[in-house]
Amino acid sequence: MLFMTEALTEASIRLPKYIGSTATTVGGLILGQAAQQAGLVSSNMIIITSAVTISNFVIPINTMIFSIRALRYPLIVLSCFFGLIGVIAGLFWVSCYLANLRSFGQPYFKLFFNERSKSIHTDQQKGESTV
């Protein structure tokens, strides 16, 4: 189902603006109904796949969408083989990779570090009062 929604999304990007959204919606409805009636997927799977597809449109940056697409498939493979433990291990690996990543000589997660407490600590070592 995820591959089909990816194909529909790619088709909507390449079609003209007014036709693309209609084609994606109609194509998704037809494919979802046909797959469910054929017994290939359950109704719950269609609902989850639809929610994931709709949530992809919330992300405003195209490069971020591509990176999420690239991460999604290895996480799905891990979940197929190892279940929830595989997903947690995959997310842990991605978090560790991003924590070790550096951009322009600065840690990638520098935004999440507490810079203020670091400066207070160095000021107190110098004997200055921060109050």
C-alpha positions as semicolon CSV with decimal commas, in nm:
position;residue;x (nm);y (nm);z (nm)
1;M;0,000;0,000;0,000
2;L;0,283;0,237;0,082
3;F;0,441;0,186;-0,259
4;M;0,109;0,262;-0,427
5;T;0,061;0,583;-0,230
6;E;0,418;0,685;-0,317
7;A;0,340;0,625;-0,684
8;L;0,023;0,834;-0,655
9;T;0,214;1,113;-0,480
10;E;0,482;1,115;-0,748
11;A;0,213;1,121;-1,015
12;S;0,041;1,417;-0,850
13;I;0,370;1,608;-0,841
14;R;0,424;1,557;-1,214
15;L;0,068;1,626;-1,326
16;P;-0,069;1,979;-1,370
17;K;-0,176;2,152;-1,048
18;Y;-0,553;2,114;-1,084
19;I;-0,551;1,757;-1,217
20;G;-0,286;1,623;-0,976
21;S;-0,484;1,652;-0,654
22;T;-0,796;1,505;-0,814
23;A;-0,605;1,215;-0,969
24;T;-0,437;1,135;-0,639
25;T;-0,764;1,140;-0,445
26;V;-0,960;0,934;-0,696
27;G;-0,670;0,694;-0,751
28;G;-0,629;0,642;-0,377
29;L;-0,999;0,574;-0,330
30;I;-1,016;0,330;-0,621
31;L;-0,696;0,143;-0,526
32;G;-0,791;0,127;-0,158
33;Q;-1,140;-0,004;-0,228
34;A;-1,018;-0,256;-0,484
35;A;-0,742;-0,386;-0,254
36;Q;-0,984;-0,419;0,037
37;Q;-1,252;-0,597;-0,169
38;A;-0,992;-0,835;-0,311
39;G;-0,890;-0,923;0,042
40;L;-0,531;-0,809;-0,006
41;V;-0,539;-0,561;0,283
42;S;-0,758;-0,490;0,582
43;S;-0,959;-0,175;0,641
44;N;-0,728;-0,082;0,930
45;M;-0,427;-0,089;0,699
46;I;-0,597;0,144;0,454
47;I;-0,679;0,388;0,733
48;I;-0,323;0,385;0,866
49;T;-0,174;0,423;0,520
50;S;-0,408;0,715;0,448
51;A;-0,313;0,886;0,774
52;V;0,058;0,847;0,694
53;T;0,008;0,983;0,344
54;I;-0,190;1,283;0,463
55;S;0,066;1,357;0,733
56;N;0,337;1,369;0,466
57;F;0,174;1,677;0,320
58;V;0,219;1,862;0,651
59;I;0,598;1,875;0,605
60;P;0,676;2,202;0,421
61;I;1,036;2,132;0,312
62;N;1,080;1,900;0,011
63;T;1,429;1,783;0,111
64;M;1,296;1,680;0,451
65;I;1,020;1,481;0,282
66;F;1,280;1,297;0,074
67;S;1,489;1,213;0,381
68;I;1,182;1,084;0,564
69;R;1,097;0,870;0,261
70;A;1,450;0,730;0,265
71;L;1,424;0,644;0,635
72;R;1,073;0,503;0,616
73;Y;1,156;0,192;0,413
74;P;1,446;0,062;0,626
75;L;1,229;0,114;0,935
76;I;0,948;-0,084;0,769
77;V;1,190;-0,368;0,689
78;L;1,314;-0,367;1,049
79;S;0,956;-0,375;1,175
80;C;0,873;-0,668;0,945
81;F;1,161;-0,877;1,077
82;F;1,186;-0,763;1,441
83;G;0,857;-0,589;1,523
84;L;0,846;-0,300;1,767
85;I;1,198;-0,376;1,891
86;G;1,328;-0,330;1,535
87;V;1,157;0,007;1,499
88;I;1,293;0,125;1,833
89;A;1,643;0,004;1,745
90;G;1,621;0,176;1,404
91;L;1,508;0,505;1,557
92;F;1,784;0,477;1,816
93;W;2,041;0,424;1,540
94;V;1,914;0,729;1,348
95;S;1,924;0,940;1,666
96;C;2,280;0,830;1,741
97;Y;2,383;0,906;1,383
98;L;2,234;1,255;1,399
99;A;2,393;1,317;1,739
100;N;2,738;1,240;1,591
101;L;2,675;1,443;1,276
102;R;2,846;1,782;1,244
103;S;2,742;2,066;1,016
104;F;2,989;2,350;0,955
105;G;3,196;2,228;1,250
106;Q;2,901;2,246;1,491
107;P;2,701;1,952;1,629
108;Y;2,383;1,890;1,431
109;F;2,176;1,881;1,751
110;K;2,330;2,201;1,890
111;L;1,984;2,358;1,884
112;F;1,878;2,125;2,163
113;F;2,178;2,192;2,389
114;N;2,131;2,423;2,686
115;E;2,374;2,707;2,605
116;R;2,263;2,930;2,894
117;S;2,356;2,685;3,169
118;K;2,696;2,636;3,009
119;S;2,770;3,011;3,019
120;I;2,651;3,039;3,381
121;H;2,883;2,755;3,478
122;T;3,186;2,923;3,317
123;D;3,100;3,261;3,474
124;Q;3,083;3,105;3,819
125;Q;3,424;2,948;3,768
126;K;3,568;3,292;3,692
127;G;3,420;3,426;4,015
128;E;3,161;3,650;3,852
129;S;2,807;3,675;3,976
130;T;2,527;3,614;3,726
131;V;2,245;3,750;3,945
